[in-house]
Every structure is written in structure tokens, then in C-alpha cells.
Amino acid sequence: MTLQLNKTKLFLTLSSGFFLSFVLYIYEAFGIFQGISFSGHSLLFRSIAFGIGVSATYGINEFFIKSRIAIYGKARMLAWILWEIWIASITTFLLFNYFWNFEELYWSSYFLLLGEFFSVMLLPHGLTYLFEKLNRNGVDLMTITSENGKERIDVNPSHLLFIQADDNYIKVVTSEKDRRKSKLIRQTLTNVEDQLKDYRELVRVHRSYLINKSNVRSIERKSKSGVVHFDNNESVPISQKYLDQL
């Protein structure tokens, strides 16, 4: 899990810098001047420097900042991507001005660069998304992130049985080929419910349980409560509050 996450971070970090260097040197993007800069550096040197600067910026964001905040949900992920591109564009703009003796240190110049830089950085982010999908074997996995954002659990939705609150942790219980597995991660059940709100098969049945309706074998109703039974003989309680909804 952690290895796969680090591989994705490393792929984005390296591909962002490489692609920027490539488009600057080969395609002369941003109208970059081909000759020697005011600082005495060639186009090749400057292109490599821009790439290293952007990779360093992405590396700091991915391996240090991102690991200290919780990012889940499409809106937060989009905000994070925009943040990374924005910070990398500032690094690029400052490097550009260093090579040209800070003669273009104007807002108008920055906003012109920002628009072009944004379009260039969309490709590394797109490739990173595909890289992660391929390493997941094409399965659209559920992702559960810990409170501090340092850990995550990727779960195949078809294998998920239920998620249980366990003190300051949640227990994710799965069954694959009749083999029961459980994983603990520090998070609240309410936050997990928010993280996975796009999965309509995942419903609350108790203050301590979320279940995957797709894997329910039967529902046993009692006087004021109930029990959900799964195919592997696992069962969880249903509180009166959620019984009628099921």
C-alpha cells in the first residue's frame, strides 16, 4: 500500500520535471529564447534547470506537505492539483527571472506564464492518473485515508463487507475467495462515510458500522433492531434508527 503510494508520488515528481524540460528544449514552449541568457546559460542548461526546479517543488509537495494533510474526495483532490501547479509555476517564474536578471518580474508576465504552464502540467498529472490505474490492475478501488494523511487503504469494492469503528481507528473488513481480511487505520467512521460518499452501495446501519449492500446475504429483523448477514457467515448489528431504511 505505502510502496504503491510512493511509486505514484515519485512518478509525478519525475515526470513533471522531465516533461517541462522536454517541451522547453525540443518544442521551445513559452516562446523561450534559444540563445544564451543574460546569466550566461544555454537553452539546454536552462531547460534542465527548469525541470529540476519543478521536480523539486513537486517532490516537496508530494512527500512532505501532502503526507501531513488529509486529502480525500474529488473537490479536495482538484484543489491539491491546482495548488501543486501554482507552486511549481512560481518556481518556474522565479528561475526564468534569474536567467534574465529579473527584467520580467511583473504580474502580467507571471499570468502569461501561468496559463501556459498550467496546460503543460496537465499531461504529467494525466499520466500519473493512468500510471496509478494500471498499477491497480484497472480496478477502480476505494481509497480510505487516515486522519493525518500519511496512510491509506485501497479496497476493491466487490470485496468489501463492512467498516467498523474501533476506538480511534476504523477496521476495514473484506472477503476475497472466502478469505477474511481486516485492516486498521486511524480515522473516524463519519470521515470515512464522507470520503466514500460516491459509493452508493455503502450505507450506515449502526453508529459503529458501514456495510456494503452488494455483499449482504440476508437481513434478520428483530423487535427493535436487526442483523446483517454476509456470505462468509460474518454478521453486524442494525440499530433501530437505520432498520427501516434497509
Backbone as CSV, one residue per row, in Angstrom:
resi,resn,N_x,N_y,N_z,CA_x,CA_y,CA_z,C_x,C_y,C_z
1,MET,0.825,-1.196,0.000,0.000,0.000,0.000,0.865,1.254,0.000
2,THR,1.787,1.351,0.998,2.668,2.507,1.078,3.622,2.556,-0.108
3,LEU,4.119,1.384,-0.523,5.036,1.323,-1.665,4.365,1.841,-2.925
4,GLN,3.115,1.404,-3.162,2.397,1.846,-4.346,2.165,3.349,-4.308
5,LEU,1.827,3.881,-3.133,1.600,5.314,-2.985,2.869,6.090,-3.285
6,ASN,4.008,5.623,-2.784,5.280,6.302,-3.029,5.691,6.221,-4.496
7,LYS,5.380,5.110,-5.155,5.682,4.981,-6.580,4.892,6.003,-7.388
8,THR,3.639,6.227,-7.020,2.815,7.212,-7.720,3.356,8.617,-7.491
9,LYS,3.744,8.918,-6.266,4.314,10.234,-5.951,5.612,10.462,-6.728
10,LEU,6.456,9.437,-6.773,7.730,9.551,-7.478,7.501,9.725,-8.973
11,PHE,6.533,9.014,-9.527,6.233,9.138,-10.958,5.828,10.561,-11.297
12,LEU,4.948,11.165,-10.495,4.521,12.542,-10.747,5.680,13.512,-10.582
13,THR,6.487,13.301,-9.552,7.627,14.181,-9.290,8.602,14.199,-10.462
14,LEU,8.950,13.032,-10.975,9.931,12.945,-12.059,9.335,13.332,-13.413
15,SER,8.102,12.897,-13.673,7.502,13.166,-14.990,7.211,14.641,-15.190
16,SER,6.855,15.351,-14.132,6.567,16.783,-14.258,7.808,17.550,-14.703
17,GLY,8.949,17.269,-14.062,10.186,17.954,-14.439,10.690,17.544,-15.805
18,PHE,10.627,16.242,-16.091,11.101,15.752,-17.392,10.285,16.355,-18.531
19,PHE,8.961,16.357,-18.385,8.119,16.849,-19.468,8.324,18.342,-19.688
20,LEU,8.474,19.098,-18.612,8.717,20.534,-18.770,10.035,20.775,-19.501
21,SER,11.097,20.070,-19.107,12.391,20.221,-19.789,12.269,19.865,-21.265
22,PHE,11.503,18.810,-21.542,11.330,18.335,-22.919,10.640,19.377,-23.789
23,VAL,9.533,19.925,-23.311,8.789,20.886,-24.146,9.547,22.195,-24.290
24,LEU,10.338,22.541,-23.283,11.123,23.779,-23.381,12.259,23.628,-24.386
25,TYR,12.964,22.520,-24.321,14.141,22.363,-25.183,13.773,21.917,-26.604
26,ILE,12.865,20.964,-26.723,12.520,20.420,-28.046,11.506,21.296,-28.767
27,TYR,10.468,21.709,-28.051,9.390,22.471,-28.693,9.481,23.970,-28.441
28,GLU,10.478,24.375,-27.623,10.695,25.793,-27.329,9.402,26.468,-26.886
29,ALA,8.761,25.844,-25.892,7.495,26.356,-25.369,7.691,27.688,-24.650
30,PHE,6.593,28.388,-24.427,6.556,29.688,-23.763,7.330,30.764,-24.540
31,GLY,7.649,30.498,-25.813,8.427,31.457,-26.586,9.827,31.633,-26.023
32,ILE,10.380,30.563,-25.472,11.673,30.649,-24.806,12.781,31.005,-25.798
33,PHE,13.665,31.892,-25.375,14.765,32.344,-26.225,15.814,31.240,-26.340
34,GLN,16.273,30.975,-27.585,17.164,29.838,-27.807,18.613,30.108,-27.453
35,GLY,19.000,31.366,-27.474,20.410,31.676,-27.270,20.829,31.687,-25.807
36,ILE,21.940,32.352,-25.554,22.481,32.466,-24.203,21.685,33.512,-23.429
37,SER,21.333,33.192,-22.199,20.564,34.129,-21.374,21.474,35.205,-20.794
38,PHE,20.902,36.213,-20.160,21.679,37.278,-19.531,22.614,36.730,-18.464
39,SER,22.225,35.593,-17.875,23.053,34.986,-16.832,24.178,34.132,-17.422
40,GLY,24.188,34.001,-18.768,25.238,33.244,-19.431,24.969,31.764,-19.578
41,HIS,23.701,31.344,-19.504,23.360,29.932,-19.583,22.660,29.606,-20.894
42,SER,22.947,28.431,-21.419,22.375,27.991,-22.689,20.930,27.516,-22.496
43,LEU,20.249,27.308,-23.641,18.878,26.810,-23.597,18.813,25.431,-22.937
44,LEU,19.787,24.556,-23.258,19.797,23.214,-22.678,19.932,23.283,-21.160
45,PHE,20.854,24.101,-20.686,21.058,24.228,-19.242,19.804,24.763,-18.575
46,ARG,19.214,25.781,-19.177,18.022,26.391,-18.585,16.853,25.403,-18.571
47,SER,16.707,24.643,-19.649,15.611,23.667,-19.710,15.747,22.614,-18.622
48,ILE,16.968,22.129,-18.429,17.214,21.143,-17.374,16.968,21.755,-15.994
49,ALA,17.420,23.008,-15.816,17.236,23.691,-14.531,15.759,23.878,-14.211
50,PHE,14.966,24.249,-15.218,13.523,24.384,-15.010,12.920,23.040,-14.591
51,GLY,13.355,21.958,-15.260,12.846,20.639,-14.933,13.202,20.217,-13.518
52,ILE,14.454,20.456,-13.119,14.885,20.106,-11.758,14.109,20.923,-10.730
53,GLY,13.923,22.214,-11.022,13.187,23.080,-10.100,11.758,22.613,-9.901
54,VAL,11.094,22.246,-10.992,9.701,21.785,-10.903,9.636,20.428,-10.204
55,SER,10.549,19.518,-10.528,10.560,18.213,-9.851,10.801,18.368,-8.352
56,ALA,11.698,19.277,-7.987,11.963,19.519,-6.568,10.719,20.059,-5.866
57,THR,10.010,20.958,-6.542,8.786,21.531,-5.965,7.719,20.465,-5.785
58,TYR,7.529,19.632,-6.809,6.551,18.540,-6.704,6.966,17.532,-5.637
59,GLY,8.263,17.259,-5.543,8.742,16.317,-4.544,8.453,16.788,-3.122
60,ILE,8.676,18.072,-2.859,8.390,18.636,-1.534,6.896,18.535,-1.233
61,ASN,6.088,18.883,-2.232,4.640,18.818,-2.038,4.159,17.391,-1.801
62,GLU,4.618,16.457,-2.648,4.126,15.085,-2.594,4.618,14.314,-1.364
63,PHE,5.904,14.445,-1.044,6.484,13.604,0.007,6.493,14.239,1.388
64,PHE,6.345,15.552,1.476,6.414,16.202,2.782,5.107,16.911,3.166
65,ILE,4.592,17.758,2.267,3.378,18.506,2.614,2.146,17.617,2.547
66,LYS,2.001,16.855,1.459,0.814,16.028,1.268,0.669,14.974,2.355
67,SER,1.777,14.499,2.894,1.723,13.462,3.921,1.255,13.997,5.271
68,ARG,1.129,15.324,5.389,0.725,15.936,6.654,-0.699,16.476,6.634
69,ILE,-1.370,16.323,5.501,-2.752,16.773,5.416,-3.606,15.659,4.826
70,ALA,-4.873,15.679,5.168,-5.791,14.652,4.669,-6.447,15.151,3.383
71,ILE,-6.216,14.418,2.293,-6.791,14.786,1.002,-7.662,13.632,0.530
72,TYR,-8.948,13.846,0.523,-9.877,12.848,0.018,-11.067,13.563,-0.594
73,GLY,-11.719,12.877,-1.514,-12.833,13.497,-2.224,-12.335,14.232,-3.459
74,LYS,-13.181,14.331,-4.460,-12.788,14.932,-5.730,-12.466,16.416,-5.601
75,ALA,-13.246,17.141,-4.801,-13.030,18.583,-4.654,-11.673,18.875,-4.025
76,ARG,-11.334,18.148,-2.956,-10.052,18.380,-2.296,-8.882,17.952,-3.179
77,MET,-9.077,16.859,-3.921,-8.016,16.415,-4.810,-7.775,17.426,-5.922
78,LEU,-8.845,18.001,-6.479,-8.701,19.032,-7.511,-7.995,20.250,-6.945
79,ALA,-8.365,20.645,-5.721,-7.711,21.787,-5.080,-6.226,21.524,-4.878
80,TRP,-5.883,20.281,-4.518,-4.472,19.928,-4.311,-3.691,20.001,-5.627
81,ILE,-4.281,19.507,-6.706,-3.618,19.559,-8.015,-3.372,21.005,-8.433
82,LEU,-4.367,21.862,-8.242,-4.216,23.281,-8.581,-3.130,23.918,-7.723
83,TRP,-3.065,23.537,-6.461,-2.020,24.042,-5.565,-0.636,23.655,-6.083
84,GLU,-0.463,22.385,-6.441,0.842,21.926,-6.912,1.276,22.667,-8.178
85,ILE,0.344,22.824,-9.104,0.673,23.527,-10.351,1.021,24.982,-10.062
86,TRP,0.276,25.604,-9.166,0.521,27.012,-8.837,1.901,27.207,-8.219
87,ILE,2.248,26.363,-7.225,3.554,26.488,-6.574,4.681,26.228,-7.575
88,ALA,4.502,25.222,-8.433,5.535,24.923,-9.437,5.662,26.069,-10.440
89,SER,4.559,26.735,-10.750,4.629,27.870,-11.688,5.415,29.029,-11.085
90,ILE,5.311,29.226,-9.777,6.087,30.284,-9.108,7.574,29.963,-9.170
91,THR,7.910,28.690,-8.916,9.320,28.274,-9.028,9.856,28.535,-10.426
92,THR,9.068,28.173,-11.436,9.478,28.376,-12.829,9.637,29.853,-13.148
93,PHE,8.715,30.672,-12.669,8.760,32.112,-12.942,9.986,32.759,-12.298
94,LEU,10.313,32.366,-11.078,11.488,32.917,-10.410,12.777,32.485,-11.105
95,LEU,12.830,31.231,-11.549,14.009,30.767,-12.297,14.154,31.526,-13.607
96,PHE,13.021,31.714,-14.286,13.040,32.466,-15.540,13.626,33.858,-15.323
97,ASN,13.210,34.516,-14.265,13.712,35.860,-13.988,15.172,35.844,-13.559
98,TYR,15.582,34.766,-12.880,17.003,34.665,-12.521,17.873,34.641,-13.782
99,PHE,17.451,33.867,-14.783,18.232,33.771,-16.017,18.208,35.066,-16.820
100,TRP,17.201,35.921,-16.601,17.089,37.170,-17.364,17.144,38.396,-16.466
101,ASN,17.953,38.261,-15.384,18.250,39.394,-14.491,17.001,40.081,-13.946
102,PHE,15.946,39.322,-13.739,14.700,39.785,-13.132,14.061,40.954,-13.887
103,GLU,14.250,40.955,-15.199,13.656,42.017,-16.007,12.184,41.765,-16.343
104,GLU,11.681,40.555,-16.051,10.280,40.229,-16.331,9.489,39.972,-15.049
105,LEU,9.916,40.622,-13.969,9.272,40.395,-12.682,8.016,41.268,-12.562
106,TYR,7.030,40.937,-13.403,5.765,41.673,-13.422,4.605,40.683,-13.341
107,TRP,3.471,41.155,-12.797,2.286,40.305,-12.711,1.814,39.862,-14.080
108,SER,1.875,40.781,-15.059,1.410,40.437,-16.407,2.237,39.299,-16.994
109,SER,3.546,39.327,-16.764,4.414,38.258,-17.252,4.114,36.942,-16.542
110,TYR,3.843,37.036,-15.235,3.560,35.823,-14.477,2.260,35.164,-14.941
111,PHE,1.207,35.948,-15.112,-0.076,35.376,-15.510,-0.017,34.791,-16.923
112,LEU,0.812,35.373,-17.781,1.004,34.803,-19.115,1.669,33.434,-19.007
113,LEU,2.695,33.338,-18.147,3.381,32.064,-17.939,2.461,31.048,-17.267
114,LEU,1.655,31.508,-16.311,0.797,30.602,-15.550,-0.176,29.850,-16.458
115,GLY,-0.783,30.562,-17.409,-1.730,29.911,-18.312,-1.076,28.829,-19.147
116,GLU,0.112,29.124,-19.676,0.816,28.138,-20.491,1.352,26.990,-19.638
117,PHE,1.841,27.348,-18.449,2.398,26.334,-17.557,1.317,25.350,-17.120
118,PHE,0.139,25.864,-16.829,-0.975,25.016,-16.419,-1.297,23.982,-17.495
119,SER,-1.339,24.425,-18.759,-1.670,23.496,-19.845,-0.595,22.430,-20.007
120,VAL,0.666,22.781,-19.783,1.763,21.820,-19.907,1.708,20.786,-18.781
121,MET,1.381,21.224,-17.563,1.384,20.328,-16.406,0.185,19.386,-16.367
122,LEU,-0.802,19.619,-17.197,-1.949,18.707,-17.227,-1.537,17.306,-17.688
123,LEU,-0.559,17.227,-18.588,-0.131,15.922,-19.098,0.520,15.055,-18.021
124,PRO,1.495,15.584,-17.241,2.055,14.738,-16.174,1.009,14.257,-15.171
125,HIS,0.061,15.114,-14.860,-0.986,14.698,-13.929,-1.871,13.621,-14.551
126,GLY,-2.165,13.779,-15.843,-2.952,12.762,-16.538,-2.218,11.438,-16.620
127,LEU,-0.921,11.488,-16.920,-0.117,10.267,-16.989,0.001,9.593,-15.625
128,THR,0.079,10.403,-14.571,0.148,9.855,-13.220,-1.135,9.124,-12.867
129,TYR,-2.257,9.683,-13.279,-3.549,9.023,-13.042,-3.593,7.665,-13.746
130,LEU,-3.135,7.633,-15.011,-3.113,6.372,-15.753,-2.134,5.382,-15.134
131,PHE,-0.985,5.889,-14.685,0.020,5.040,-14.036,-0.565,4.368,-12.801
132,GLU,-1.290,5.127,-12.007,-1.896,4.571,-10.798,-2.976,3.551,-11.141
133,LYS,-3.779,3.863,-12.173,-4.826,2.929,-12.584,-4.240,1.608,-13.063
134,LEU,-3.155,1.683,-13.853,-2.519,0.467,-14.357,-1.942,-0.370,-13.232
135,ASN,-1.388,0.289,-12.229,-0.819,-0.441,-11.099,-1.890,-0.992,-10.175
136,ARG,-3.116,-0.526,-10.360,-4.243,-1.101,-9.625,-4.918,-2.193,-10.445
137,ASN,-4.294,-2.559,-11.563,-4.831,-3.583,-12.471,-6.184,-3.192,-13.045
138,GLY,-6.389,-1.894,-13.237,-7.593,-1.411,-13.891,-8.826,-1.379,-13.023
139,VAL,-8.721,-1.769,-11.737,-9.876,-1.780,-10.839,-10.006,-0.407,-10.184
140,ASP,-11.227,0.112,-10.173,-11.478,1.398,-9.528,-11.631,1.163,-8.033
141,LEU,-10.538,1.320,-7.294,-10.522,0.981,-5.880,-11.081,2.092,-5.007
142,MET,-11.645,1.686,-3.892,-11.988,2.634,-2.843,-10.699,3.043,-2.136
143,THR,-10.557,4.308,-1.827,-9.388,4.776,-1.104,-9.817,5.390,0.213
144,ILE,-9.295,4.862,1.305,-9.584,5.377,2.639,-8.286,5.968,3.188
145,THR,-8.336,7.245,3.545,-7.149,7.954,4.015,-7.208,8.176,5.513
146,SER,-6.060,8.057,6.174,-6.008,8.268,7.620,-6.197,9.742,7.954
147,GLU,-6.397,10.041,9.229,-6.641,11.415,9.670,-5.485,12.341,9.315
148,ASN,-4.258,11.861,9.466,-3.099,12.711,9.188,-2.641,12.642,7.739
149,GLY,-3.331,11.832,6.920,-2.994,11.758,5.504,-1.762,10.937,5.187
150,LYS,-1.128,10.326,6.195,0.110,9.585,5.965,-0.127,8.155,5.488
151,GLU,-1.312,7.635,5.747,-1.614,6.255,5.372,-2.893,6.209,4.546
152,ARG,-3.026,5.143,3.782,-4.277,4.938,3.074,-4.471,3.442,2.833
153,ILE,-5.719,3.078,2.687,-6.076,1.701,2.354,-6.839,1.722,1.041
154,ASP,-6.391,0.919,0.078,-7.094,0.770,-1.192,-7.860,-0.539,-1.162
155,VAL,-9.161,-0.460,-1.422,-10.024,-1.627,-1.299,-10.809,-1.838,-2.584
156,ASN,-10.827,-3.072,-3.058,-11.695,-3.431,-4.165,-13.137,-3.442,-3.646
157,PRO,-14.028,-2.595,-4.194,-15.403,-2.503,-3.669,-16.128,-3.846,-3.637
158,SER,-15.834,-4.723,-4.593,-16.532,-6.007,-4.635,-16.116,-6.930,-3.492
159,HIS,-15.000,-6.616,-2.827,-14.521,-7.449,-1.722,-14.921,-6.899,-0.353
160,LEU,-15.347,-5.659,-0.302,-15.637,-5.029,0.981,-16.923,-5.570,1.602
161,LEU,-16.852,-5.947,2.867,-18.040,-6.366,3.616,-18.571,-5.215,4.459
162,PHE,-17.731,-4.741,5.388,-18.173,-3.635,6.241,-16.972,-2.884,6.811
163,ILE,-17.262,-1.722,7.363,-16.256,-0.901,8.032,-16.772,-0.639,9.442
164,GLN,-15.923,-0.908,10.425,-16.338,-0.841,11.825,-15.510,0.186,12.588
165,ALA,-16.177,1.002,13.396,-15.471,1.922,14.287,-14.822,1.118,15.408
166,ASP,-13.566,1.440,15.710,-12.820,0.693,16.730,-11.952,1.678,17.508
167,ASP,-12.529,2.258,18.561,-11.884,3.325,19.338,-11.521,4.490,18.412
168,ASN,-10.242,4.828,18.320,-9.815,5.933,17.452,-9.470,5.459,16.042
169,TYR,-9.790,4.215,15.756,-9.477,3.623,14.458,-10.766,3.128,13.797
170,ILE,-10.627,2.758,12.539,-11.701,2.036,11.874,-11.098,0.739,11.317
171,LYS,-11.922,-0.299,11.350,-11.496,-1.608,10.853,-12.203,-1.864,9.523
172,VAL,-11.425,-2.101,8.481,-11.966,-2.383,7.154,-11.932,-3.890,6.945
173,VAL,-13.095,-4.506,6.814,-13.195,-5.962,6.708,-13.582,-6.348,5.283
174,THR,-12.778,-7.218,4.680,-13.016,-7.662,3.301,-13.029,-9.186,3.241
175,SER,-13.570,-9.698,2.147,-13.570,-11.146,1.912,-13.300,-11.398,0.439
176,GLU,-12.213,-12.138,0.176,-11.850,-12.476,-1.206,-11.578,-13.974,-1.272
177,LYS,-12.354,-14.655,-2.102,-12.241,-16.116,-2.219,-12.370,-16.785,-0.855
178,ASP,-13.362,-16.290,-0.090,-13.687,-16.819,1.234,-12.574,-16.610,2.266
179,ARG,-11.651,-15.725,1.965,-10.595,-15.399,2.922,-10.900,-14.037,3.540
180,ARG,-11.127,-14.034,4.846,-11.452,-12.795,5.545,-10.177,-12.022,5.866
181,LYS,-10.206,-10.726,5.595,-9.074,-9.872,5.923,-9.599,-8.617,6.607
182,SER,-8.813,-8.066,7.503,-9.176,-6.806,8.144,-7.938,-5.924,8.279
183,LYS,-8.151,-4.630,8.110,-7.059,-3.663,8.235,-7.520,-2.504,9.105
184,LEU,-6.608,-2.014,9.934,-6.897,-0.886,10.810,-6.236,0.372,10.286
185,ILE,-6.933,1.497,10.416,-6.360,2.780,10.043,-6.959,3.834,10.966
186,ARG,-6.168,4.783,11.368,-6.641,5.816,12.306,-7.538,6.805,11.566
187,GLN,-8.827,6.739,11.868,-9.810,7.598,11.195,-11.150,7.428,11.915
188,THR,-12.074,8.353,11.719,-13.412,8.225,12.278,-14.353,7.675,11.222
189,LEU,-15.393,7.016,11.671,-16.356,6.441,10.736,-17.095,7.533,9.969
190,THR,-17.336,8.661,10.615,-18.011,9.784,9.950,-17.176,10.321,8.801
191,ASN,-15.866,10.456,9.019,-14.984,10.937,7.951,-14.904,9.947,6.800
192,VAL,-14.875,8.652,7.139,-14.839,7.628,6.094,-16.124,7.665,5.274
193,GLU,-17.240,7.851,5.950,-18.517,7.948,5.245,-18.500,9.118,4.263
194,ASP,-17.855,10.210,4.659,-17.735,11.373,3.772,-16.781,11.080,2.620
195,GLN,-15.669,10.403,2.924,-14.699,10.051,1.887,-15.323,9.182,0.802
196,LEU,-16.188,8.253,1.221,-16.729,7.249,0.304,-18.181,7.525,-0.075
197,LYS,-18.576,8.779,-0.019,-19.981,9.109,-0.287,-20.397,8.827,-1.727
198,ASP,-19.445,8.714,-2.634,-19.779,8.409,-4.032,-20.164,6.937,-4.222
199,TYR,-19.836,6.093,-3.249,-20.178,4.670,-3.343,-21.550,4.449,-2.701
200,ARG,-22.575,4.375,-3.547,-23.948,4.323,-3.046,-24.287,2.990,-2.379
201,GLU,-23.480,1.974,-2.650,-23.733,0.684,-2.025,-23.272,0.658,-0.572
202,LEU,-22.520,1.659,-0.174,-22.018,1.725,1.192,-22.986,2.541,2.048
203,VAL,-23.594,1.902,3.046,-24.617,2.573,3.855,-24.345,2.357,5.340
204,ARG,-24.811,3.309,6.129,-24.692,3.217,7.575,-25.834,2.366,8.124
205,VAL,-25.517,1.411,9.022,-26.544,0.583,9.650,-26.496,0.691,11.172
206,HIS,-25.480,1.372,11.659,-25.255,1.435,13.100,-24.264,2.564,13.325
207,ARG,-24.238,3.120,14.535,-23.264,4.199,14.781,-21.826,3.715,14.647
208,SER,-21.637,2.388,14.671,-20.280,1.834,14.577,-20.027,1.046,13.304
209,TYR,-21.007,1.028,12.375,-20.844,0.189,11.190,-21.338,0.862,9.906
210,LEU,-20.526,0.692,8.852,-20.941,0.934,7.471,-20.878,-0.408,6.761
211,ILE,-21.870,-0.725,5.942,-21.843,-2.006,5.239,-21.911,-1.799,3.728
212,ASN,-21.432,-2.799,3.011,-21.542,-2.824,1.551,-22.785,-3.653,1.192
213,LYS,-23.844,-2.991,0.754,-25.101,-3.688,0.455,-24.927,-4.788,-0.583
214,SER,-23.956,-4.640,-1.475,-23.777,-5.615,-2.550,-23.410,-6.997,-2.043
215,ASN,-22.808,-7.049,-0.853,-22.350,-8.331,-0.329,-23.215,-8.866,0.817
216,VAL,-24.409,-8.294,0.967,-25.320,-8.760,2.013,-26.043,-10.023,1.541
217,ARG,-26.047,-11.066,2.378,-26.768,-12.299,2.054,-28.220,-12.214,2.522
218,SER,-28.408,-11.706,3.746,-29.763,-11.592,4.293,-29.796,-10.571,5.416
219,ILE,-31.009,-10.108,5.720,-31.227,-9.174,6.817,-32.246,-9.796,7.766
220,GLU,-31.855,-9.934,9.002,-32.735,-10.524,10.006,-33.312,-9.417,10.875
221,ARG,-34.618,-9.305,10.883,-35.265,-8.267,11.658,-35.677,-8.815,13.022
222,LYS,-35.380,-8.052,14.047,-35.806,-8.397,15.399,-36.812,-7.345,15.862
223,SER,-37.112,-7.300,17.140,-38.154,-6.398,17.627,-37.868,-4.937,17.298
224,LYS,-36.720,-4.440,17.761,-36.388,-3.038,17.516,-34.993,-2.890,16.904
225,SER,-34.487,-3.925,16.357,-33.150,-3.890,15.755,-33.071,-4.959,14.679
226,GLY,-31.875,-5.279,14.245,-31.716,-6.298,13.231,-30.267,-6.733,13.102
227,VAL,-30.054,-7.683,12.200,-28.697,-8.188,11.965,-28.515,-8.370,10.461
228,VAL,-27.362,-7.915,9.958,-26.997,-8.122,8.555,-26.073,-9.330,8.483
229,HIS,-26.380,-10.274,7.607,-25.557,-11.464,7.426,-24.874,-11.420,6.058
230,PHE,-23.595,-11.792,6.040,-22.827,-11.841,4.800,-22.554,-13.295,4.410
231,ASP,-22.098,-13.490,3.195,-21.900,-14.847,2.671,-20.846,-15.650,3.425
232,ASN,-19.917,-14.967,4.074,-18.845,-15.692,4.784,-19.206,-15.927,6.253
233,ASN,-20.524,-15.859,6.554,-21.037,-16.066,7.917,-20.693,-14.933,8.876
234,GLU,-20.175,-13.825,8.326,-19.957,-12.630,9.131,-21.301,-11.930,9.335
235,SER,-21.468,-11.249,10.448,-22.708,-10.517,10.692,-22.416,-9.249,11.491
236,VAL,-23.251,-8.224,11.291,-23.120,-6.969,12.030,-24.514,-6.531,12.472
237,PRO,-24.606,-5.785,13.569,-25.919,-5.352,14.061,-26.479,-4.164,13.278
238,ILE,-27.796,-4.066,13.286,-28.502,-2.914,12.709,-29.250,-2.237,13.846
239,SER,-29.034,-0.949,14.029,-29.770,-0.227,15.067,-31.147,0.159,14.558
240,GLN,-32.048,0.450,15.482,-33.422,0.778,15.123,-33.493,1.979,14.193
241,LYS,-32.588,2.928,14.366,-32.582,4.142,13.565,-32.454,3.867,12.085
242,TYR,-31.697,2.816,11.728,-31.408,2.542,10.312,-32.175,1.345,9.782
243,LEU,-32.923,0.648,10.631,-33.559,-0.603,10.211,-34.573,-0.405,9.086
244,ASP,-35.451,0.589,9.241,-36.490,0.813,8.224,-35.903,1.230,6.884
245,GLN,-34.757,1.937,6.895,-34.115,2.360,5.646,-33.630,1.155,4.859
246,LEU,-33.156,0.126,5.561,-32.685,-1.078,4.887,-33.861,-1.906,4.345
